[in-house]
Amino acid sequence: MKLTLNGRRIVEDVAPDMTLFDFLRSHGCKSVKCGCETTSCGLCTVWLDERPVLSCAVPMARVEGRAVTTLEGLQAESAGLARCMAEEGAEQCGFCSPGLIMNVLALARAAADDPSLVATREDLS
Ligand code: FES
């Protein structure tokens, strides 16, 4: 199959029922973690064509010809958020930080296109 991983083109034989999570881990994407394998925790979040997905629930057959992005591919974009989380004591052990950061960055990009997605203080109270 053919896909793009963090901007790098990959052509490789892959079992169609292999999960995207297992594929990514076998390609050195150690930011992608598994906490449940039941689509409950979000630790395995990556982007598929720039939209967040739970990689533990995506069979590789659905990835053909698509672009996959992990935190390894967003180092510059994620640096400020990661630093903020560390400074504010929000990272705790750091195990779940990559999945959280992938979702926050996806929301930030979506909100740049649609400002109505930005929560106000009133929305949060
Ligand atoms: S490992 Fe928990 S949602 Fe994928």
Residues whose N, C-alpha, C, O or C-beta is under 5 A from the ligand:
A	BS01	FES	K33 C34 G35 C36 E37 T38 T39 S40 C41 G42 L43 C44 L54 C56
